[in-house]
Amino acid sequence: MSVTPQQPSSKPSVTLIGLGPMGLAMAGAYLDAGYRVTLWNRTAGRAGGLVARGAVLAPSAADAIAANELVVLSLTDYDAAFAVLAAAETELAGRVVVNLGSDTPERAREAARWLAERGAGHLTGGVQVPPSGIGRPESSTFYSGPVELFRRHRAALEVLTGADYRGDDPGLAQVYYQIQMDLFWTSLAGYLHATAVAEANGIPADEFLPHAAATAASLPGFLAFYAPRIAAGNHEGDVDRLAMGLASVEHVLHTVEASGVDGALPRMLADTFRRGVEAGYGASSASSLVRLFKGE
């Protein structure tokens, strides 16, 4: 069974596969921008509101992929993407698949090779915003893959967010995305842990908020200070020293434990600082942890 051919139209068109919260937001953005949108999702019921707005629900992934050159995947990971694409293998030739799911850089490279063997193009994407940020030009998504494919479909990609092209290597967008997530999740975990300690000491989250925000607002200054020094390999302990940092983290850990809060997170941080000191970086800047993390 195939999707009923649409009448010739000057409207741009796109296929979108995956209707979780992100996929729903993306499909809505394309409809808002006047695109002809073909959809497929394992749970077809999620498409009801979009179909009511004019989207076409394909009966199968193969039919959805056959409907348009540009195919956007909004799926959990590359395992889910491969499952969908394998079921539509005969329809892939001539298509450009933009995979906006999260996974490792190597999985992205694997997908690009797999699609190329079947006559399809591939762009890797790493969306930097939650669903609420879709459709906003100030939002951003990392892209990598063949530059000619990016240029050809840039206007369609920019319906979703701003497009930050990182290069031909299909894995680069995932590298940039995952290092952003590395920073985001560790920072958020630190905030949540500090909030738990605050509440354990009778300080409500809303009372702690401005102080947490002030600390977060100071971080860009630290990043701007450290980045050029790290790039130059300069970890001189002229401003801060890792041994001093270890003492500070140990004080945090003692406070956490005295508050009856789980100390696993600061304990892991203290262990990391201690390993750096034991490796001979005690008199160096805390930035020397970059060397420790890289096994140098």
C-alpha atoms as a printed R data frame, in Angstrom:
    type eleno elety resid chain resno      x      y      z
1   ATOM     1    CA   MET     A     1  0.000  0.000  0.000
2   ATOM     2    CA   SER     A     2  1.324  3.428 -0.916
3   ATOM     3    CA   VAL     A     3  0.573  6.954  0.104
4   ATOM     4    CA   THR     A     4 -1.816  8.564 -2.357
5   ATOM     5    CA   PRO     A     5  0.299 10.700 -4.691
6   ATOM     6    CA   GLN     A     6 -0.112 14.363 -3.875
7   ATOM     7    CA   GLN     A     7 -1.012 16.840 -6.575
8   ATOM     8    CA   PRO     A     8  1.871 18.887 -7.964
9   ATOM     9    CA   SER     A     9  2.478 21.842 -5.689
10  ATOM    10    CA   SER     A    10  4.924 24.666 -5.247
11  ATOM    11    CA   LYS     A    11  5.016 23.871 -1.553
12  ATOM    12    CA   PRO     A    12  8.212 22.307 -0.239
13  ATOM    13    CA   SER     A    13  7.769 18.843  1.210
14  ATOM    14    CA   VAL     A    14  9.325 16.657  3.875
15  ATOM    15    CA   THR     A    15  8.863 13.267  5.493
16  ATOM    16    CA   LEU     A    16  9.150 13.082  9.256
17  ATOM    17    CA   ILE     A    17  9.467  9.766 11.078
18  ATOM    18    CA   GLY     A    18  9.057  9.591 14.849
19  ATOM    19    CA   LEU     A    19  6.381 11.420 16.800
20  ATOM    20    CA   GLY     A    20  7.680 11.680 20.318
21  ATOM    21    CA   PRO     A    21  7.556 15.177 21.849
22  ATOM    22    CA   MET     A    22 10.432 16.345 19.630
23  ATOM    23    CA   GLY     A    23  8.981 14.853 16.458
24  ATOM    24    CA   LEU     A    24  5.561 16.352 17.157
25  ATOM    25    CA   ALA     A    25  7.157 19.772 17.578
26  ATOM    26    CA   MET     A    26  9.132 19.360 14.343
27  ATOM    27    CA   ALA     A    27  6.108 18.270 12.335
28  ATOM    28    CA   GLY     A    28  4.161 21.221 13.700
29  ATOM    29    CA   ALA     A    29  6.951 23.606 12.710
30  ATOM    30    CA   TYR     A    30  6.937 22.289  9.141
31  ATOM    31    CA   LEU     A    31  3.169 22.663  8.905
32  ATOM    32    CA   ASP     A    32  3.414 26.195 10.291
33  ATOM    33    CA   ALA     A    33  5.985 26.965  7.579
34  ATOM    34    CA   GLY     A    34  3.666 25.729  4.816
35  ATOM    35    CA   TYR     A    35  5.356 22.404  4.073
36  ATOM    36    CA   ARG     A    36  3.579 19.327  2.780
37  ATOM    37    CA   VAL     A    37  4.356 16.859  5.540
38  ATOM    38    CA   THR     A    38  4.250 13.068  5.367
39  ATOM    39    CA   LEU     A    39  4.418 11.264  8.705
40  ATOM    40    CA   TRP     A    40  5.015  7.803 10.063
41  ATOM    41    CA   ASN     A    41  5.153  6.597 13.642
42  ATOM    42    CA   ARG     A    42  4.856  3.173 15.206
43  ATOM    43    CA   THR     A    43  1.957  4.493 17.281
44  ATOM    44    CA   ALA     A    44 -0.211  6.006 14.564
45  ATOM    45    CA   GLY     A    45 -2.601  7.633 17.027
46  ATOM    46    CA   ARG     A    46 -0.047 10.302 17.873
47  ATOM    47    CA   ALA     A    47 -0.475 11.790 14.404
48  ATOM    48    CA   GLY     A    48 -4.155 12.693 14.808
49  ATOM    49    CA   GLY     A    49 -3.718 16.387 15.527
50  ATOM    50    CA   LEU     A    50 -1.164 16.796 12.746
51  ATOM    51    CA   VAL     A    51 -3.345 15.003 10.203
52  ATOM    52    CA   ALA     A    52 -6.192 17.323 11.157
53  ATOM    53    CA   ARG     A    53 -3.877 20.194 10.210
54  ATOM    54    CA   GLY     A    54 -3.124 18.699  6.802
55  ATOM    55    CA   ALA     A    55 -0.270 16.247  7.290
56  ATOM    56    CA   VAL     A    56 -0.432 12.865  5.534
57  ATOM    57    CA   LEU     A    57 -0.028  9.745  7.659
58  ATOM    58    CA   ALA     A    58  1.715  7.010  5.688
59  ATOM    59    CA   PRO     A    59  0.692  3.384  6.320
60  ATOM    60    CA   SER     A    60  4.324  2.258  6.583
61  ATOM    61    CA   ALA     A    61  7.805  3.638  6.984
62  ATOM    62    CA   ALA     A    62  8.592  2.586  3.416
63  ATOM    63    CA   ASP     A    63  5.628  4.588  2.101
64  ATOM    64    CA   ALA     A    64  6.661  7.602  4.132
65  ATOM    65    CA   ILE     A    65 10.239  7.463  2.837
66  ATOM    66    CA   ALA     A    66  9.050  6.999 -0.743
67  ATOM    67    CA   ALA     A    67  6.938 10.167 -0.533
68  ATOM    68    CA   ASN     A    68  9.766 12.736 -0.381
69  ATOM    69    CA   GLU     A    69 13.449 13.223 -1.065
70  ATOM    70    CA   LEU     A    70 14.067 14.755  2.372
71  ATOM    71    CA   VAL     A    71 13.465 12.352  5.268
72  ATOM    72    CA   VAL     A    72 13.904 13.619  8.834
73  ATOM    73    CA   LEU     A    73 14.249 11.047 11.615
74  ATOM    74    CA   SER     A    74 13.331 11.999 15.161
75  ATOM    75    CA   LEU     A    75 14.007  8.732 16.972
76  ATOM    76    CA   THR     A    76 15.557  7.783 20.296
77  ATOM    77    CA   ASP     A    77 18.832  6.377 18.942
78  ATOM    78    CA   TYR     A    78 20.465  4.823 15.916
79  ATOM    79    CA   ASP     A    79 19.194  1.335 16.739
80  ATOM    80    CA   ALA     A    80 15.676  2.670 16.258
81  ATOM    81    CA   ALA     A    81 16.753  4.435 13.078
82  ATOM    82    CA   PHE     A    82 18.321  1.300 11.592
83  ATOM    83    CA   ALA     A    83 15.184 -0.699 12.390
84  ATOM    84    CA   VAL     A    84 13.027  1.781 10.482
85  ATOM    85    CA   LEU     A    85 15.422  2.185  7.556
86  ATOM    86    CA   ALA     A    86 15.988 -1.557  7.141
87  ATOM    87    CA   ALA     A    87 12.245 -2.055  6.771
88  ATOM    88    CA   ALA     A    88 12.222  0.543  3.986
89  ATOM    89    CA   GLU     A    89 15.478 -0.451  2.290
90  ATOM    90    CA   THR     A    90 14.007 -0.640 -1.216
91  ATOM    91    CA   GLU     A    91 12.879  3.002 -1.036
92  ATOM    92    CA   LEU     A    92 16.113  4.600  0.109
93  ATOM    93    CA   ALA     A    93 17.849  5.298 -3.199
94  ATOM    94    CA   GLY     A    94 17.862  9.011 -3.965
95  ATOM    95    CA   ARG     A    95 16.704 10.041 -0.497
96  ATOM    96    CA   VAL     A    96 18.499 12.338  1.921
97  ATOM    97    CA   VAL     A    97 18.099 11.094  5.488
98  ATOM    98    CA   VAL     A    98 18.631 13.639  8.247
99  ATOM    99    CA   ASN     A    99 19.029 11.727 11.494
100 ATOM   100    CA   LEU     A   100 18.332 13.928 14.492
101 ATOM   101    CA   GLY     A   101 18.497 11.118 17.044
102 ATOM   102    CA   SER     A   102 21.273 10.893 19.617
103 ATOM   103    CA   ASP     A   103 24.025  8.276 19.593
104 ATOM   104    CA   THR     A   104 27.791  7.973 19.316
105 ATOM   105    CA   PRO     A   105 29.842  9.569 16.517
106 ATOM   106    CA   GLU     A   106 30.784  6.125 15.203
107 ATOM   107    CA   ARG     A   107 27.136  5.093 14.908
108 ATOM   108    CA   ALA     A   108 26.561  8.192 12.795
109 ATOM   109    CA   ARG     A   109 29.471  7.253 10.537
110 ATOM   110    CA   GLU     A   110 28.117  3.706 10.311
111 ATOM   111    CA   ALA     A   111 24.699  5.013  9.281
112 ATOM   112    CA   ALA     A   112 26.228  7.243  6.618
113 ATOM   113    CA   ARG     A   113 28.146  4.297  5.139
114 ATOM   114    CA   TRP     A   114 25.089  2.025  5.282
115 ATOM   115    CA   LEU     A   115 22.893  4.571  3.511
116 ATOM   116    CA   ALA     A   116 25.532  5.360  0.887
117 ATOM   117    CA   GLU     A   117 25.649  1.657 -0.010
118 ATOM   118    CA   ARG     A   118 21.912  1.912 -0.727
119 ATOM   119    CA   GLY     A   119 22.140  5.079 -2.779
120 ATOM   120    CA   ALA     A   120 20.986  7.504 -0.094
121 ATOM   121    CA   GLY     A   121 22.603 10.547  1.462
122 ATOM   122    CA   HIS     A   122 22.936 11.174  5.181
123 ATOM   123    CA   LEU     A   123 23.224 14.233  7.388
124 ATOM   124    CA   THR     A   124 23.830 13.879 11.102
125 ATOM   125    CA   GLY     A   125 22.084 16.315 13.402
126 ATOM   126    CA   GLY     A   126 22.410 17.142 17.084
127 ATOM   127    CA   VAL     A   127 19.523 19.281 18.333
128 ATOM   128    CA   GLN     A   128 20.577 21.578 21.169
129 ATOM   129    CA   VAL     A   129 17.133 22.509 22.465
130 ATOM   130    CA   PRO     A   130 14.086 20.754 23.960
131 ATOM   131    CA   PRO     A   131 10.821 20.534 21.976
132 ATOM   132    CA   SER     A   132  9.823 24.022 23.138
133 ATOM   133    CA   GLY     A   133 12.805 25.429 21.227
134 ATOM   134    CA   ILE     A   134 11.782 23.961 17.867
135 ATOM   135    CA   GLY     A   135 10.656 26.522 15.304
136 ATOM   136    CA   ARG     A   136 12.774 29.264 16.851
137 ATOM   137    CA   PRO     A   137 15.632 30.666 14.734
138 ATOM   138    CA   GLU     A   138 17.649 31.489 17.842
139 ATOM   139    CA   SER     A   139 17.773 27.778 18.675
140 ATOM   140    CA   SER     A   140 20.516 25.697 17.098
141 ATOM   141    CA   THR     A   141 21.289 22.235 15.751
142 ATOM   142    CA   PHE     A   142 24.715 20.873 14.860
143 ATOM   143    CA   TYR     A   143 24.944 19.250 11.402
144 ATOM   144    CA   SER     A   144 27.659 17.308  9.633
145 ATOM   145    CA   GLY     A   145 27.938 15.291  6.441
146 ATOM   146    CA   PRO     A   146 28.325 16.160  2.755
147 ATOM   147    CA   VAL     A   147 28.275 19.928  2.430
148 ATOM   148    CA   GLU     A   148 26.318 19.803 -0.834
149 ATOM   149    CA   LEU     A   149 23.465 17.986  0.919
150 ATOM   150    CA   PHE     A   150 23.502 20.480  3.749
151 ATOM   151    CA   ARG     A   151 23.373 23.404  1.339
152 ATOM   152    CA   ARG     A   152 20.581 21.817 -0.690
153 ATOM   153    CA   HIS     A   153 18.361 21.300  2.326
154 ATOM   154    CA   ARG     A   154 19.497 24.103  4.606
155 ATOM   155    CA   ALA     A   155 16.261 26.074  4.219
156 ATOM   156    CA   ALA     A   156 14.235 23.049  5.315
157 ATOM   157    CA   LEU     A   157 16.530 22.384  8.260
158 ATOM   158    CA   GLU     A   158 16.296 25.997  9.368
159 ATOM   159    CA   VAL     A   159 12.538 25.660  9.711
160 ATOM   160    CA   LEU     A   160 13.353 23.659 12.852
161 ATOM   161    CA   THR     A   161 16.232 25.691 14.339
162 ATOM   162    CA   GLY     A   162 19.273 27.601 13.277
163 ATOM   163    CA   ALA     A   163 21.734 25.290 11.491
164 ATOM   164    CA   ASP     A   164 25.352 25.063 12.642
165 ATOM   165    CA   TYR     A   165 27.321 23.078 10.044
166 ATOM   166    CA   ARG     A   166 30.449 21.446 11.504
167 ATOM   167    CA   GLY     A   167 32.011 19.643  8.539
168 ATOM   168    CA   ASP     A   168 31.955 16.648  6.202
169 ATOM   169    CA   ASP     A   169 32.675 13.965  8.802
170 ATOM   170    CA   PRO     A   170 29.268 12.434  9.663
171 ATOM   171    CA   GLY     A   171 30.408 11.906 13.244
172 ATOM   172    CA   LEU     A   172 31.254 15.536 13.992
173 ATOM   173    CA   ALA     A   173 27.722 16.687 14.758
174 ATOM   174    CA   GLN     A   174 27.413 13.924 17.337
175 ATOM   175    CA   VAL     A   175 30.797 14.804 18.843
176 ATOM   176    CA   TYR     A   176 29.674 18.407 19.301
177 ATOM   177    CA   TYR     A   177 26.283 17.316 20.602
178 ATOM   178    CA   GLN     A   178 27.654 14.789 23.086
179 ATOM   179    CA   ILE     A   179 30.252 17.152 24.522
180 ATOM   180    CA   GLN     A   180 27.476 19.701 25.018
181 ATOM   181    CA   MET     A   181 25.468 17.023 26.819
182 ATOM   182    CA   ASP     A   182 28.524 16.080 28.883
183 ATOM   183    CA   LEU     A   183 28.701 19.656 30.128
184 ATOM   184    CA   PHE     A   184 24.933 20.051 30.528
185 ATOM   185    CA   TRP     A   185 24.208 16.904 32.514
186 ATOM   186    CA   THR     A   186 27.177 17.211 34.836
187 ATOM   187    CA   SER     A   187 26.269 20.871 35.478
188 ATOM   188    CA   LEU     A   188 22.601 20.065 36.080
189 ATOM   189    CA   ALA     A   189 23.519 17.189 38.386
190 ATOM   190    CA   GLY     A   190 25.713 19.577 40.373
191 ATOM   191    CA   TYR     A   191 22.833 22.025 40.735
192 ATOM   192    CA   LEU     A   192 20.398 19.315 41.805
193 ATOM   193    CA   HIS     A   193 22.869 17.931 44.325
194 ATOM   194    CA   ALA     A   194 23.563 21.377 45.788
195 ATOM   195    CA   THR     A   195 19.805 21.956 46.010
196 ATOM   196    CA   ALA     A   196 19.420 18.709 47.949
197 ATOM   197    CA   VAL     A   197 22.072 19.878 50.409
198 ATOM   198    CA   ALA     A   198 20.374 23.265 50.689
199 ATOM   199    CA   GLU     A   199 16.995 21.703 51.453
200 ATOM   200    CA   ALA     A   200 18.567 19.310 53.967
201 ATOM   201    CA   ASN     A   201 19.751 22.411 55.805
202 ATOM   202    CA   GLY     A   202 16.393 24.164 55.735
203 ATOM   203    CA   ILE     A   203 17.034 26.347 52.661
204 ATOM   204    CA   PRO     A   204 14.173 25.974 50.132
205 ATOM   205    CA   ALA     A   205 15.001 25.571 46.444
206 ATOM   206    CA   ASP     A   206 13.460 28.930 45.552
207 ATOM   207    CA   GLU     A   207 15.550 30.673 48.214
208 ATOM   208    CA   PHE     A   208 18.712 28.983 46.920
209 ATOM   209    CA   LEU     A   209 17.875 29.787 43.283
210 ATOM   210    CA   PRO     A   210 19.405 33.290 42.971
211 ATOM   211    CA   HIS     A   211 22.631 32.087 44.558
212 ATOM   212    CA   ALA     A   212 22.774 29.059 42.266
213 ATOM   213    CA   ALA     A   213 22.077 31.307 39.288
214 ATOM   214    CA   ALA     A   214 24.873 33.690 40.317
215 ATOM   215    CA   THR     A   215 27.361 30.819 40.465
216 ATOM   216    CA   ALA     A   216 26.194 29.524 37.063
217 ATOM   217    CA   ALA     A   217 26.517 33.049 35.638
218 ATOM   218    CA   SER     A   218 30.146 33.165 36.738
219 ATOM   219    CA   LEU     A   219 31.086 30.062 34.744
220 ATOM   220    CA   PRO     A   220 31.478 31.741 31.312
221 ATOM   221    CA   GLY     A   221 34.248 33.879 32.767
222 ATOM   222    CA   PHE     A   222 36.081 30.794 34.004
223 ATOM   223    CA   LEU     A   223 35.628 29.054 30.646
224 ATOM   224    CA   ALA     A   224 36.947 32.081 28.773
225 ATOM   225    CA   PHE     A   225 39.976 32.181 31.076
226 ATOM   226    CA   TYR     A   226 40.808 28.478 30.857
227 ATOM   227    CA   ALA     A   227 40.108 27.706 27.176
228 ATOM   228    CA   PRO     A   228 43.068 29.575 25.607
229 ATOM   229    CA   ARG     A   229 45.403 28.302 28.303
230 ATOM   230    CA   ILE     A   230 44.282 24.706 27.741
231 ATOM   231    CA   ALA     A   231 44.675 25.172 23.974
232 ATOM   232    CA   ALA     A   232 48.229 26.403 24.584
233 ATOM   233    CA   GLY     A   233 48.996 23.519 26.965
234 ATOM   234    CA   ASN     A   234 49.494 26.000 29.803
235 ATOM   235    CA   HIS     A   235 48.388 24.522 33.136
236 ATOM   236    CA   GLU     A   236 50.561 26.759 35.302
237 ATOM   237    CA   GLY     A   237 49.363 27.050 38.883
238 ATOM   238    CA   ASP     A   238 49.682 30.834 38.973
239 ATOM   239    CA   VAL     A   239 46.004 31.502 39.634
240 ATOM   240    CA   ASP     A   240 44.672 28.270 41.100
241 ATOM   241    CA   ARG     A   241 46.143 24.929 42.131
242 ATOM   242    CA   LEU     A   242 44.642 21.486 41.962
243 ATOM   243    CA   ALA     A   243 45.721 20.720 45.537
244 ATOM   244    CA   MET     A   244 43.695 23.719 46.713
245 ATOM   245    CA   GLY     A   245 40.764 22.490 44.695
246 ATOM   246    CA   LEU     A   246 41.002 19.081 46.347
247 ATOM   247    CA   ALA     A   247 40.846 20.664 49.802
248 ATOM   248    CA   SER     A   248 37.762 22.632 48.752
249 ATOM   249    CA   VAL     A   249 35.985 19.586 47.333
250 ATOM   250    CA   GLU     A   250 36.750 17.612 50.495
251 ATOM   251    CA   HIS     A   251 35.107 20.381 52.557
252 ATOM   252    CA   VAL     A   252 32.048 20.096 50.303
253 ATOM   253    CA   LEU     A   253 31.998 16.327 50.815
254 ATOM   254    CA   HIS     A   254 32.192 16.665 54.608
255 ATOM   255    CA   THR     A   255 29.316 19.166 54.563
256 ATOM   256    CA   VAL     A   256 27.241 16.875 52.346
257 ATOM   257    CA   GLU     A   257 27.775 13.871 54.588
258 ATOM   258    CA   ALA     A   258 27.010 15.893 57.725
259 ATOM   259    CA   SER     A   259 23.763 16.972 56.060
260 ATOM   260    CA   GLY     A   260 22.677 13.375 55.518
261 ATOM   261    CA   VAL     A   261 22.741 13.751 51.738
262 ATOM   262    CA   ASP     A   262 24.125 11.104 49.372
263 ATOM   263    CA   GLY     A   263 27.806 11.914 48.908
264 ATOM   264    CA   ALA     A   264 28.481  9.821 45.799
265 ATOM   265    CA   LEU     A   265 28.739 12.807 43.456
266 ATOM   266    CA   PRO     A   266 31.190 14.966 45.462
267 ATOM   267    CA   ARG     A   267 33.085 11.825 46.510
268 ATOM   268    CA   MET     A   268 33.662 10.987 42.846
269 ATOM   269    CA   LEU     A   269 34.851 14.545 42.268
270 ATOM   270    CA   ALA     A   270 37.204 14.386 45.257
271 ATOM   271    CA   ASP     A   271 38.583 11.075 44.026
272 ATOM   272    CA   THR     A   272 39.247 12.633 40.628
273 ATOM   273    CA   PHE     A   273 41.049 15.630 42.109
274 ATOM   274    CA   ARG     A   274 43.050 13.297 44.359
275 ATOM   275    CA   ARG     A   275 44.155 11.202 41.386
276 ATOM   276    CA   GLY     A   276 45.315 14.382 39.704
277 ATOM   277    CA   VAL     A   277 47.358 15.379 42.742
278 ATOM   278    CA   GLU     A   278 48.834 11.876 42.981
279 ATOM   279    CA   ALA     A   279 49.739 12.069 39.283
280 ATOM   280    CA   GLY     A   280 51.904 15.088 40.035
281 ATOM   281    CA   TYR     A   281 49.521 17.912 39.127
282 ATOM   282    CA   GLY     A   282 48.978 19.236 42.659
283 ATOM   283    CA   ALA     A   283 50.884 22.475 42.031
284 ATOM   284    CA   SER     A   284 49.302 22.918 38.611
285 ATOM   285    CA   SER     A   285 46.007 24.542 37.714
286 ATOM   286    CA   ALA     A   286 42.782 22.546 38.000
287 ATOM   287    CA   SER     A   287 42.796 22.706 34.196
288 ATOM   288    CA   SER     A   288 45.481 19.987 34.356
289 ATOM   289    CA   LEU     A   289 42.591 17.543 34.881
290 ATOM   290    CA   VAL     A   290 42.209 17.691 31.100
291 ATOM   291    CA   ARG     A   291 45.489 15.764 30.916
292 ATOM   292    CA   LEU     A   292 44.346 13.318 33.548
293 ATOM   293    CA   PHE     A   293 41.073 12.677 31.695
294 ATOM   294    CA   LYS     A   294 42.992 12.084 28.463
295 ATOM   295    CA   GLY     A   295 45.387  9.669 30.167
296 ATOM   296    CA   GLU     A   296 48.452 11.795 29.542
